[in-house]
Amino acid sequence: MATVGDPGRALAVRLRKLRKSRWPDISITQAELAEALSGRKKASVQLVSSWERTSIVTLPPEDRLNAILTFFCTRRSIEARPYRLIGEQDLTADEIEARAVLRDELFALREAALALPEAPPDVPAPSPRSIVGRGPWHYKVGPVVIVVADPGNEAPSASLDPDRSKLSRLADLDSLMELYGHLRAVNPDLDVRYVSARDMQEDDWTAHLVLVGGIDWNEATQDAMRLTPVPVTQHSDDDDPSRGCFRVVDRGEDLSFAPEFEDRGGGRVLVQDVGQFFRALNPMNRERTLTVCNGMYGSGVYGAVRTLTHDVFREKNAEYLAQRFAGDSFSLLFRVQVLNGVAVTPDWTAPDTVLHAWPEA
């Protein structure tokens, strides 16, 4: 397999530009293009995304590139929904000429990429593009403050223990470490710090806030969500934790989404949690953002964090957000599978994973 260099990346960039701005008054989504191409040969969002990815380049086969040329050479492709492929035999003279221009450009890039010499066996494959300055967790300015819960159940004498760690009093430590490390990697020049909800200062509320965990212990989450427009609330039941749920009350809807348990070995075992990812403008400083990674249990919180940090799923899930939401405020509720006690990173593009999305498309 040829090692793809600049021509391959240039082709990926050009294909994305065609989709986003071939016609100035309309931006075509990857899903819409995949559906149109499927009229000739089955295509998926993931396939279209792979052709536009510049970190690890995937060259489209000749037949796929020919179909793309046909789609973008005529505006008749988008005259009605769903979008469609016009048969080459039905193209007008002007459309045939436009297709030829595109073909010369795109196939030249593809052939140049394929003509690059293969890497010697002892040369490692190029690593994926750095995550620095990229993705939904990239911020242009700081500070970024992660807020985690302090359950307040530490014994007063614990402060005298010479082996005591300050982190030991915090909840959702696995989620905090995962998220803090990722945020520092993506934003190496910004002030990124964490604080317990009990120790928040006035200035912390005006930063880019990232709230980890739900209403049971993290009162900052409860206070912040109260000031946002999202129609999603979290409810817990101290007498029977399994009866807790996320509730959606919006436009006549009244829905609830609860975790699932199974009886195993004489006890109840969590097998599926519910996670929430929510983002909006910070109601205390609208030049900054508020993000909530939440769940009914720690598994859901961890799953919410991992959706956009896990190296396998973060780009796919980020693309899902970019296609699904256009505004500043959005919320997702989704399943987090718990297998043998381990929370598995959700793939938002997988069927039946997303339980509720707000606002509607």
PyMOL commands that set and color helices and strands:
alter all, ss='L'
color gray80, all
select helices_A, chain A and resi 6-21+30-37+45-52+62-72+75-78+88-90+93-114+156-160+166-169+173-186+197-199+202-206+219-226+241-243+298-306+314-324
alter helices_A, ss='H'
color red, helices_A
select strands_A, chain A and resi 144-148+192-196+208-212+232-235+245-250+253-257+260-264+267-282+285-295+330-339+342-343+354-358
alter strands_A, ss='S'
color yellow, strands_A
deselect
rebuild
show_as cartoon
